């Protein structure tokens, strides 16, 4: 167990999991480019010892592989899983009390420990400009903190057990922020800090916020744990660390005693400024919008502090490992929260929130011979009304019957759905609703639509394994390519506007219908580049589900309404880039060349086998 980040760094290096970078590296684009190249190659954690413009060292890629992440938590992982299991089924402790004594000792670490005296993290008071000013992508609005632990307390019930610890990105510089006095705090809908700010606004008081950076890796992971409202992340931080979360209060602000850095300040009601752009985890820039401003009170750094960071972009990235860790710890929690659900998989390749695969149960009418979605429709509504799962746009859901189904095998899962779906009955839309703040495929910030594809019962069709003749040589559409069984992508002209697109899709539908039915191809994708989409399943998942808004971009061959329910013979998803969507992330080629010096023979990274 680690007392702090330095302990973790030393341990990783001792076991061959970390490399030190001695050369001076520019925080403007270079550090991010180095991180991404090492991450993509499955390389080690990195310690940047010479950050241009800052006296502080920086660390990245600590969680870059699931194996390294589990190594970091190797001493506490099993006990945390056991405690989590007891949370899901507390009767286990009563049925097997002696077997669960060890879990009780582990749970003792969950209680935060208030310390008196002067914590080491406030040993030196610094300014925001002293921190490593890391900018990740060329169009970013400035430097950002990408692994913050943003702490707030319930204004109506103050205290650490009524706190929220979340990972909300923090903009340190740029835009209209007054350097060293203001920073931007971007948090999305369905976040705990929003509940706290709403209460503070109602009381007419500013919300006190502390931003912890660094400390034991357990504290970083706990900041992104999906916990029920009212359950403090500080308890999970103690469990994972195998050491109580130690804290103090300074000037009325909570201080993490083990953090490397702490920024304290206040958020005032309706005080916002433009934040962004920022290259985000969907693989596009989130654009500039007004978000809360944090008025900086003080900035602290412990002696020899280390600044941890990560880089987000088109998946997979380091946060992919975060997702896998969280799933292993809390995967069974969804079964307790939503009766009948067996599995929910937020598809990483599609940016997590846009696309969910789920497996439910069908127990409503076991006496009927005709099998169709019933209970899974109820489960689908529960999923789309639960926490951050409610941000999803596409939900594909089924139930197992005579064969096991694995939602993490994307091709097999989609194939199972497409073989069974009744396109006249099994597509269900939710319009004019909320989607992910970072998703620009919708009609506005946080605004868009959702669709449920539900399938259950006997296999209805064999799926095509090559492009059907009916999808070849269609005027205005070209380069038809097979993505996977049952899914074909076609390349069209550049998207202009929805009025023109409506006519284009009608022409495509009419052309296909005129050639005859093609039940073997239930899904057709319209794209800007069909060769790119068909090259890999990851490309297909990313483009299709991040560049489409179900209510506006789903069309169909012989599309029609039956008693207000939409039906079709073949689904067509328009996944072309729309003018209102955010630009994709593209690295600066000049920076890609400049970092080559670090991978040359004799340089810090010269010994790594990286293509």
matplotlib code that plots the C-alpha trace (Angstrom):
import matplotlib.pyplot as plt

x = [0.0, 1.3, 1.3, 1.7, 2.4, 6.2, 5.9, 4.0, 6.6, 9.5, 7.6, 6.8, 10.4, 11.7, 9.6, 10.4, 7.1, 8.4, 10.9, 12.3, 12.6, 15.7, 15.5, 13.7, 10.2, 7.8, 4.3, 2.8, 1.8, 5.1, 4.4, 1.0, 2.5, 5.1, 2.5, 0.2, 3.0, 4.2, 0.6, -0.3, 2.7, 1.7, 4.7, 5.6, 4.6, 6.6, 8.2, 9.1, 11.9, 12.5, 9.3, 9.9, 8.7, 8.0, 10.1, 7.8, 8.1, 5.2, 4.0, 1.7, 0.6, 0.5, -2.8, -1.8, -2.4, -4.9, -2.0, -0.1, -3.2, -3.9, -0.2, -0.6, -3.6, -2.4, -2.4, -5.9, -7.8, -9.3, -10.4, -12.0, -13.9, -15.1, -16.3, -18.1, -19.8, -21.0, -22.4, -24.4, -25.4, -25.0, -26.7, -23.4, -21.9, -24.7, -24.7, -20.9, -19.8, -16.4, -15.4, -16.2, -14.2, -11.3, -13.7, -14.6, -11.0, -10.6, -13.7, -12.1, -9.8, -12.8, -13.4, -11.6, -9.2, -9.1, -5.6, -4.5, -1.3, 0.2, -0.2, 3.0, 1.0, 0.8, 4.5, 4.8, 2.3, 2.6, 0.6, -1.3, 1.4, 4.0, 2.2, 3.1, 1.0, 0.2, -1.7, -2.7, -4.1, -3.4, -6.9, -7.2, -8.1, -5.2, -3.6, -5.8, -5.7, -6.7, -6.5, -8.0, -9.9, -12.5, -13.9, -17.0, -19.3, -23.1, -23.8, -26.9, -25.0, -21.3, -18.7, -16.5, -19.1, -21.5, -18.9, -18.4, -15.1, -15.3, -12.9, -14.1, -11.7, -10.1, -8.8, -5.7, -5.1, -6.3, -9.6, -10.8, -9.4, -7.4, -4.2, -3.5, -6.9, -9.4, -9.7, -12.4, -14.4, -16.2, -18.7, -21.4, -25.0, -25.6, -22.6, -22.5, -21.0, -23.9, -26.2, -23.9, -23.8, -27.6, -28.0, -25.3, -27.1, -30.4, -28.7, -27.1, -23.6, -20.6, -19.6, -16.2, -14.2, -10.8, -9.0, -6.5, -3.9, -1.7, -1.5, -2.0, -3.3, -6.3, -7.5, -7.4, -9.4, -11.9, -12.7, -14.2, -16.1, -19.8, -21.2, -24.8, -25.6, -24.8, -22.0, -18.7, -15.9, -13.5, -14.5, -13.5, -10.3, -9.4, -10.4, -8.3, -5.3, -5.4, -5.0, -7.6, -8.0, -6.2, -7.5, -7.4, -9.2, -7.3, -9.1, -12.4, -11.3, -10.8, -7.2, -6.1, -3.0, -1.4, -2.0, 0.9, -1.0, -4.2, -6.0, -8.7, -11.4, -15.0, -17.7, -20.3, -23.8, -24.2, -20.5, -19.4, -16.8, -16.1, -14.3, -12.6, -12.1, -10.6, -9.7, -12.0, -12.6, -15.0, -12.2, -13.4, -12.9, -15.6, -16.1, -16.2, -19.2, -19.8, -19.0, -18.4, -15.4, -13.5, -12.1, -8.7, -8.0, -4.7, -2.5, -0.3, 2.4, 4.2, 8.0, 9.2, 5.6, 4.8, 2.1, 0.1, -1.7, -3.2, -4.2, -7.8, -8.7, -10.3, -10.5, -8.7, -6.7, -5.5, -9.0, -9.9, -8.1, -9.9, -13.2, -12.0, -11.0, -14.3, -16.2, -14.4, -15.0, -18.6, -19.9, -22.4, -23.8, -26.0, -27.7, -28.7, -29.9, -31.9, -33.7, -33.4, -30.3, -27.4, -24.8, -24.4, -21.4, -20.6, -18.7, -15.3, -14.6, -17.6, -16.6, -18.4, -21.6, -23.0, -23.4, -24.6, -24.9, -27.1, -28.3, -31.5, -34.0, -37.3, -39.6, -42.9, -44.7, -42.8, -46.0, -46.2, -44.8, -44.2, -41.1, -40.6, -39.1, -41.3, -39.3, -36.2, -38.2, -38.9, -35.2, -34.2, -36.2, -34.6, -31.1, -31.8, -33.1, -30.1, -27.3, -24.7, -26.2, -29.0, -26.5, -26.5, -27.9, -27.9, -29.0, -28.9, -30.5, -31.3, -31.8, -30.1, -32.1, -30.5, -27.0, -24.8, -24.3, -21.3, -21.8, -18.1, -17.7, -19.1, -19.3, -21.0, -23.4, -24.5, -24.8, -27.1, -29.3, -29.5, -30.4, -33.4, -34.7, -38.1, -37.6, -41.3, -41.6, -38.3, -36.9, -38.0, -37.1, -36.8, -36.8, -35.9, -34.0, -30.6, -27.3, -23.7, -22.4, -19.4, -21.5, -22.0, -24.2, -27.4, -29.5, -27.6, -25.5, -26.8, -29.7, -30.5, -32.3, -32.0, -33.0, -33.4, -32.8, -34.4, -34.3, -35.4, -36.6, -35.9, -33.4, -35.3, -32.7, -29.2, -27.0, -25.1, -21.4, -20.8, -22.3, -25.7, -26.2, -29.0, -26.4, -24.1, -24.1, -26.6, -26.5, -24.9, -23.6, -20.5, -17.9, -20.2, -18.2, -19.1, -18.4, -19.5, -22.3, -25.5, -23.9, -22.8, -21.4, -22.0, -20.2, -22.3, -21.8, -20.8, -23.6, -25.0, -28.1, -31.0, -33.4, -31.0, -30.1, -33.8, -34.1, -30.8, -31.9, -35.3, -33.5, -31.3, -34.2, -36.2, -33.2, -32.7, -36.4, -36.7, -34.0, -35.9, -35.9, -32.6, -33.6, -30.0, -28.7, -30.7, -28.3, -26.8, -24.4, -24.1, -20.6, -18.0, -15.4, -16.6, -13.1, -12.2, -15.3, -15.0, -11.3, -11.9, -14.8, -13.4, -13.6, -17.2, -18.2, -16.5, -17.8, -21.3, -22.3, -20.5, -21.6, -25.3, -28.3, -31.0, -34.0, -32.4, -30.0, -31.8, -33.7, -35.0, -35.8, -39.6, -39.6, -43.1, -45.3, -47.7, -49.9, -47.1, -44.5, -41.7, -40.8, -38.7, -37.3, -33.7, -32.2, -30.0, -27.8, -26.4, -23.0, -21.6, -19.9, -22.5, -21.5, -22.6, -20.4, -17.1, -13.9, -12.0, -8.7, -5.6, -2.1, 0.4, 2.7, 5.6, 5.4, 5.3, 8.7, 10.2, 9.6, 11.6, 14.7, 13.5, 13.2, 16.6, 19.4, 20.9, 17.9, 15.6, 13.1, 15.6, 15.5, 11.8, 10.4, 8.0, 7.1]
y = [0.0, 3.5, 6.5, 8.8, 9.1, 9.0, 5.5, 4.3, 5.7, 4.1, 0.7, 0.8, 1.6, -1.1, -3.7, -2.4, -0.7, 2.9, 4.9, 8.3, 10.9, 13.1, 15.4, 18.7, 18.3, 21.0, 20.8, 22.3, 19.2, 17.3, 15.6, 14.5, 13.2, 11.2, 9.8, 8.7, 7.0, 5.0, 4.1, 2.9, 0.6, -0.8, 0.8, 1.7, 4.5, 7.7, 10.2, 13.5, 14.9, 18.1, 19.9, 23.1, 26.2, 24.3, 23.1, 20.1, 16.7, 15.0, 11.4, 9.8, 6.4, 5.0, 3.1, 2.5, -1.2, -3.2, -5.4, -2.4, -1.0, -4.3, -4.4, -1.0, -2.3, -5.8, -5.7, -4.4, -5.5, -8.7, -7.2, -4.3, -6.7, -8.6, -5.5, -4.4, -7.8, -7.4, -4.0, -5.7, -8.6, -7.7, -11.0, -12.8, -11.3, -12.7, -16.1, -16.5, -14.2, -15.8, -15.9, -12.1, -11.0, -10.0, -7.9, -6.0, -5.2, -4.0, -1.8, -0.1, 1.6, 3.1, 5.7, 9.0, 10.1, 13.7, 14.8, 17.8, 19.8, 21.0, 18.7, 18.4, 19.4, 23.0, 23.2, 25.7, 28.0, 28.4, 29.9, 28.3, 29.5, 27.4, 24.1, 22.2, 23.9, 20.8, 21.4, 18.2, 19.0, 21.9, 23.5, 23.2, 26.5, 26.3, 24.0, 21.6, 19.2, 15.8, 13.8, 16.1, 15.0, 17.8, 17.8, 19.5, 19.1, 19.2, 22.8, 21.6, 18.8, 19.7, 17.1, 14.6, 11.8, 14.0, 15.0, 14.4, 13.6, 13.8, 13.9, 17.1, 18.7, 21.9, 24.6, 26.4, 29.0, 30.6, 32.1, 34.9, 33.5, 35.8, 33.9, 32.7, 34.0, 32.0, 28.5, 26.8, 23.9, 21.8, 19.3, 17.5, 16.7, 13.9, 14.9, 15.1, 18.5, 19.9, 18.9, 20.7, 23.8, 23.9, 23.7, 26.5, 28.7, 28.2, 29.1, 32.2, 31.1, 30.3, 26.6, 25.9, 23.5, 21.8, 20.3, 17.6, 16.4, 13.4, 11.4, 7.6, 6.3, 5.0, 8.5, 9.2, 6.0, 6.7, 10.1, 8.3, 5.5, 5.5, 5.5, 6.1, 9.7, 10.2, 7.6, 9.3, 8.4, 9.0, 5.6, 3.8, 5.9, 4.4, 0.8, 0.9, 2.5, 0.1, 3.3, 5.8, 8.9, 11.5, 15.1, 18.4, 21.7, 24.9, 28.3, 26.3, 24.2, 20.4, 19.4, 15.9, 15.5, 12.9, 14.9, 16.4, 19.6, 21.2, 24.1, 25.7, 28.2, 29.1, 28.8, 31.6, 31.4, 31.9, 33.0, 31.4, 32.0, 30.3, 27.0, 24.9, 23.8, 20.5, 17.3, 14.8, 11.1, 10.8, 11.6, 15.1, 18.6, 19.6, 23.2, 26.5, 26.9, 28.8, 26.7, 27.6, 29.7, 28.8, 31.8, 30.6, 31.0, 29.3, 26.7, 24.3, 21.8, 19.3, 19.0, 17.2, 17.0, 15.1, 16.2, 13.3, 13.6, 11.6, 12.3, 11.7, 11.3, 8.7, 5.4, 3.4, 5.6, 5.3, 5.9, 2.6, 0.8, 2.9, 1.6, -2.0, -1.6, 0.0, -2.7, -5.4, -3.7, -2.6, -4.8, -6.6, -3.4, -2.9, -6.2, -5.0, -1.6, -2.9, -6.2, -8.5, -7.0, -9.3, -7.1, -3.6, -2.8, 0.8, 0.4, 2.0, 2.1, 4.3, 6.8, 5.0, 7.1, 7.0, 3.2, 0.6, -3.2, -4.9, -8.4, -8.7, -11.4, -12.5, -13.9, -12.1, -14.7, -18.0, -19.8, -18.2, -19.9, -16.6, -15.0, -11.2, -8.4, -7.7, -7.6, -6.3, -3.2, -2.5, -3.0, -0.8, 2.1, 1.5, 1.6, 4.8, 6.3, 5.3, 7.7, 8.2, 5.4, 7.8, 9.8, 6.9, 7.5, 3.9, 0.9, -2.6, -5.1, -8.8, -11.8, -15.1, -18.2, -21.3, -20.0, -17.7, -14.1, -11.9, -8.2, -7.6, -9.4, -6.6, -8.5, -11.6, -9.5, -7.3, -10.4, -12.0, -8.9, -8.5, -12.1, -11.7, -8.1, -7.4, -4.1, -3.5, -3.8, -3.6, -0.1, 2.4, 6.1, 8.7, 12.2, 15.7, 14.3, 14.6, 13.1, 13.5, 17.0, 16.1, 14.6, 17.2, 14.9, 16.2, 19.3, 21.3, 21.1, 18.1, 17.8, 14.9, 11.6, 7.9, 4.7, 1.2, -1.8, -4.8, -8.3, -11.6, -15.0, -17.3, -16.4, -14.7, -14.3, -15.3, -12.3, -11.4, -12.1, -10.1, -6.9, -7.7, -6.8, -4.4, -2.2, -2.0, 0.6, 3.0, 6.4, 9.0, 6.3, 4.2, 2.0, -0.4, -2.4, -5.2, -4.1, -7.4, -9.9, -8.0, -4.5, -2.7, 0.8, 3.0, 6.2, 9.3, 13.0, 15.5, 16.3, 19.8, 20.1, 18.0, 19.2, 17.9, 14.8, 13.9, 13.8, 12.0, 9.3, 9.0, 8.5, 5.8, 4.1, 4.1, 2.8, -0.1, -0.9, -0.9, -3.6, -6.0, -6.9, -7.6, -9.0, -10.4, -6.8, -5.2, -2.3, 0.1, 2.9, 6.0, 7.6, 10.0, 7.3, 3.7, 2.3, 3.8, 2.5, -1.0, -1.3, -2.2, -2.8, -0.1, 2.4, 1.4, 1.7, 5.1, 6.8, 5.4, 6.0, 9.3, 11.0, 10.3, 11.5, 8.8, 11.0, 12.9, 10.4, 7.0, 6.4, 3.2, 1.4, 1.6, 3.6, 4.1, 4.8, 2.3, 3.7, 6.3, 3.5, 3.8, 0.7, -0.2, -3.0, -2.0, 0.5, 3.3, 5.3, 8.6, 8.7, 11.4, 14.4, 17.2, 20.9, 21.4, 18.6, 19.2, 18.5, 15.3, 15.3, 15.4, 15.5, 18.2, 16.4, 18.8, 17.8, 14.1, 14.7, 16.7, 13.9, 11.5, 12.7, 11.0, 7.6, 7.7, 5.4, 6.7, 8.8, 8.1, 6.1, 4.8, 1.3, 0.8, -1.4, 1.2, 1.3]
z = [0.0, -0.9, 1.4, -1.5, -5.3, -4.7, -3.1, -6.2, -8.6, -6.7, -6.6, -10.3, -11.2, -9.0, -10.8, -14.3, -14.9, -15.1, -17.2, -16.2, -18.9, -18.2, -21.1, -21.0, -22.5, -23.5, -21.8, -24.9, -26.9, -26.5, -23.2, -24.5, -27.8, -25.9, -23.5, -26.4, -28.4, -25.3, -24.4, -27.9, -27.7, -24.3, -22.8, -19.2, -16.9, -17.4, -15.0, -16.6, -14.6, -16.5, -17.5, -19.3, -17.4, -14.1, -11.2, -10.7, -12.1, -13.9, -14.2, -16.7, -18.0, -14.5, -15.3, -19.0, -18.9, -16.9, -15.7, -14.3, -12.7, -10.9, -9.9, -8.2, -6.2, -5.7, -1.9, -1.5, -4.7, -3.3, 0.0, -1.8, -4.1, -1.1, 0.7, -2.5, -2.7, 0.9, 0.0, -2.8, -0.6, 3.1, 4.0, 3.2, 6.3, 8.5, 6.8, 7.1, 9.9, 10.6, 6.9, 6.7, 9.7, 7.3, 5.3, 8.5, 9.1, 5.5, 5.9, 8.9, 6.4, 4.7, 7.4, 6.7, 9.4, 10.5, 11.4, 13.4, 13.0, 9.7, 6.7, 4.5, 1.4, 2.6, 3.1, 0.3, -1.2, -4.9, -7.9, -10.7, -13.1, -11.2, -12.2, -15.3, -18.0, -20.1, -23.3, -25.0, -28.4, -30.8, -30.5, -26.7, -25.1, -22.7, -20.1, -18.2, -15.2, -16.5, -13.2, -10.7, -7.6, -7.1, -3.6, -2.4, 0.6, 0.9, 2.1, 4.0, 5.7, 5.8, 6.6, 4.8, 4.9, 2.9, 0.4, -3.3, -5.0, -8.8, -11.7, -13.5, -15.9, -14.7, -17.1, -15.6, -18.3, -21.5, -22.5, -20.2, -17.0, -14.8, -14.4, -10.9, -9.7, -11.7, -13.1, -15.1, -13.7, -16.3, -14.9, -16.9, -16.0, -13.5, -11.4, -7.6, -7.4, -9.3, -6.5, -4.0, -6.1, -6.5, -2.7, -2.2, -4.8, -2.9, 0.4, -1.3, -0.4, -2.5, -2.7, -1.3, -3.5, -3.1, -6.0, -5.0, -7.5, -6.9, -3.6, -3.5, -6.9, -5.0, -4.5, -8.2, -9.0, -6.3, -7.9, -10.9, -9.1, -9.9, -6.4, -5.2, -4.2, -0.5, -0.4, 0.0, -2.4, 0.5, 1.9, -1.4, -1.4, 2.0, 1.0, -2.2, -0.5, 2.5, 4.5, 5.8, 3.8, 5.9, 5.8, 7.6, 7.3, 6.4, 6.1, 6.1, 3.1, 3.2, 2.5, 1.5, 3.6, 1.2, -2.0, -4.0, -4.8, -3.5, -5.0, -2.9, -4.0, -4.3, -7.0, -6.9, -8.2, -11.9, -12.2, -15.5, -18.2, -21.5, -21.0, -23.7, -26.4, -25.1, -26.9, -25.2, -24.8, -27.7, -30.1, -30.8, -29.3, -26.8, -27.9, -25.9, -23.5, -20.3, -17.2, -13.5, -12.6, -9.4, -7.6, -6.4, -2.7, -2.3, -4.1, -2.2, -3.1, -0.9, -1.0, -4.2, -5.5, -8.6, -11.1, -12.5, -15.8, -18.6, -22.2, -23.4, -27.1, -29.3, -27.4, -26.4, -24.1, -20.5, -19.2, -20.9, -18.1, -15.6, -17.0, -16.8, -13.2, -12.2, -14.0, -12.1, -8.8, -9.3, -12.2, -10.0, -8.6, -11.7, -11.0, -7.6, -8.9, -11.9, -11.3, -14.3, -15.8, -16.2, -17.9, -19.2, -21.4, -22.2, -25.4, -25.1, -28.8, -29.3, -26.6, -23.7, -23.3, -26.9, -27.1, -24.5, -25.0, -22.4, -21.5, -19.5, -18.7, -20.2, -17.5, -18.1, -20.3, -20.2, -21.1, -24.5, -27.6, -29.4, -28.1, -28.3, -26.2, -23.1, -19.9, -21.6, -22.7, -19.0, -18.3, -21.1, -19.6, -16.3, -17.8, -19.6, -16.4, -14.2, -13.4, -16.2, -18.2, -19.0, -21.2, -23.7, -27.2, -28.5, -26.4, -27.9, -25.5, -25.6, -23.3, -23.4, -24.2, -25.6, -25.9, -23.9, -25.1, -24.4, -24.7, -24.7, -27.9, -30.0, -33.4, -31.9, -29.8, -32.7, -34.9, -32.3, -32.2, -35.9, -36.5, -34.2, -34.4, -35.9, -37.6, -37.7, -33.9, -32.0, -32.5, -29.9, -29.9, -27.1, -28.6, -27.3, -24.3, -22.7, -24.0, -23.0, -22.6, -24.8, -27.6, -30.4, -32.6, -31.1, -31.4, -28.8, -25.6, -23.6, -26.1, -28.4, -28.6, -27.8, -29.5, -28.2, -30.4, -28.5, -29.8, -28.4, -29.6, -32.4, -35.2, -38.0, -40.8, -42.0, -42.3, -45.5, -45.5, -48.6, -50.0, -51.5, -55.2, -54.3, -52.5, -55.5, -58.2, -56.7, -58.3, -56.0, -53.6, -54.0, -52.5, -50.6, -48.1, -45.7, -42.1, -40.5, -41.2, -41.6, -41.8, -45.0, -45.3, -48.3, -49.2, -50.0, -50.9, -48.2, -45.7, -46.3, -44.2, -42.9, -45.6, -48.4, -46.4, -46.1, -49.9, -50.3, -47.9, -49.5, -52.9, -51.4, -49.8, -53.0, -55.0, -52.7, -52.5, -56.3, -56.5, -54.1, -50.5, -48.7, -45.3, -44.9, -44.4, -41.6, -41.1, -43.6, -42.8, -44.9, -44.5, -45.8, -46.1, -46.3, -46.6, -43.3, -41.5, -42.8, -42.1, -38.4, -36.1, -33.9, -36.7, -37.4, -33.7, -33.3, -36.5, -36.5, -32.9, -32.3, -35.5, -35.4, -33.5, -33.6, -34.2, -37.0, -38.5, -38.5, -41.7, -43.3, -46.5, -46.7, -43.5, -42.2, -39.1, -37.7, -34.9, -34.2, -34.1, -36.6, -38.7, -41.7, -43.8, -43.3, -40.9, -42.5, -40.1, -41.6, -40.0, -42.1, -40.4, -39.9, -39.9, -36.3, -35.0, -33.3, -35.2, -34.6, -32.8, -35.1, -33.7, -34.8, -37.2, -36.3, -32.7, -33.7, -35.4, -32.5, -29.9, -32.0, -30.2, -27.0, -28.8, -30.4, -29.3, -26.0, -25.2, -22.2, -24.3, -26.8, -25.2, -25.7, -28.4, -29.9, -33.5]

ax = plt.figure().add_subplot(projection="3d")
ax.plot(x, y, z, "-o")
ax.set_aspect("equal")
plt.show()
